Amino acid sequence: MCAARSGRRADRDESGFTLVELLVALAIIGILLAVAVPSLLGFESRARVRAAEASLRAALAAVEAYHHDYATYDETSLTPAALRAYDQGLSPGIAVVSGSVGTYCIRSTQGGASVFKNGPGAPITTAACT
C-alpha cells in the first residue's frame, strides 16, 4: 500500500517553482542590486575625478616649463594657449584660474568633475583655490 501511495503522489507532483521560492529569489536579487548600484555610481564619480587629476598632472610639466622660461606664473600670460606651446596634447579642460609671480591656481575639468592645484608644492584637491 505504501508503494501505491507514493505512486499517486508522484503523479500529482508538478515541476516548477512555488510562489514563495520566486519571492525569495526576487528578494535576493533586490538586495544584491541595492548593494551593487550605489557602488557602481560611486565608481563613475571617482573615475571622473581621477581623469581630471591625470589631466592636471600632465599640464603641470607645461606650467613648470613656462615658469622656467619666464620666471612668473602671471595669469595674463600663463594661459592654456601658452601652455599648449609646451604641450600640444594639453587637455581642453585645463584652465588657469589665477597666477602671480610665485604661485598659480590651475583647474582641470573632466566629465563634470573639477580638481585644482593651488601653486607649486600644493596637493591636487577638489576644493577650489583660495
N, C-alpha and C positions, 0 to 999 in steps of 0.2 A: 504494500500500500504506500510505502514511502516513495517508491520509485514512481508511482502514478502521480503522487502529489508534486514531486519535483518536475515531472514532465509537463504537468499543467502550468506550473509556474514559469517554465522556460518558454512555453507558447505565448504567454502574456507579456514576457519581458521585451521591452522595446529599446532599441539603441537610441542614443542621443543624450542631450543634456537636460537636466531639470532646471527650473526657473531659478532655484537657489544657486546652483552651480554657475549659471550665467551671470547672476548678480554679483557673486563673489569675484568672478573673472573681471567684470566691469569695474568693481571697486579697486581691485589690484591695479588695473590699467590706469584708473584715475589717480591713484596715489603715486604711481611712477611718473605720470605726466606732471603732477603737482611738484614733484621734486626736480624733474629734468628741465622744464620750460624756464623757470627763473634762472637756472644755471646757464642755459644757452643764451638767454638775453644778456646776462652779465658778461658772458664771453664776448659777445659782439661789441659791447661798450668798451671793454678792456682792449679789444683788438684795435678799435679806432684810436684810443689814447696811445697805444704802442706804435701805431703807424705815424701819428703826429710827432711822437718823441723821436722816432727814427729819422723823419724828415728834418727835424730841428737839429739833430746831431750832425746830419750831413751838411747842413748850412753853416755850422759853426766853423768849419775849416775855411770857408769863404770869408766869414766875418773876421777871423783872426788874420787871414792873408791881407784883407783890406786894411786892418789896423796896422799891420806890419809896414805896409806901403805908405799910409797917410798919417800914422800916429794919432788917430782920432776915431771915435765911433759916432761922430756928429750925424744926427738923423737927417739933416738936409742933404748930405752927400751919401750917407750909408743907406742906400735904397735897395730893394730887391733887384732892380736893373743893374746897379753897381755890383751887387753880389754875383749876378749871373755872368759878369765878365770874368770872374774867378771860377765859377762852376756852372757850366751850361745846363746841367741836369738838375738845377735847383727846383724844388717843388713849387708849384704855383700858390700853395697855401702858406708860404713864408711871408711875413710882414715885419717891418721894423716899427715897433711901437714908439720907442724913444731912444735917444742917444745923446751922448756928450763926449767930452774929451776922454774920460776914463771909464765910462760904463755905457751899457746899452740894455735895451729890452727887445727881445725877438719873440714873435709869436708864430706858431705853426698850427694850422687848422687842417684837419683831415676828417672828412665824413661827419662833420658837426662837432668833433672833439677838438679842443684847443689846449695847447700847452705853451708855457712861457719859460724863458731863460732871462733872468734879470742880472746881466753882466757876467764878466769872466769870473770863474770860480764858484758861481752860484749853481745850485741844482736846477734841473728841469722840473717844473711843477705845473699843476693845473690851476694854480692861483694866479690871478693877474699880477703884473708887476706893480710895485709900489713906487 
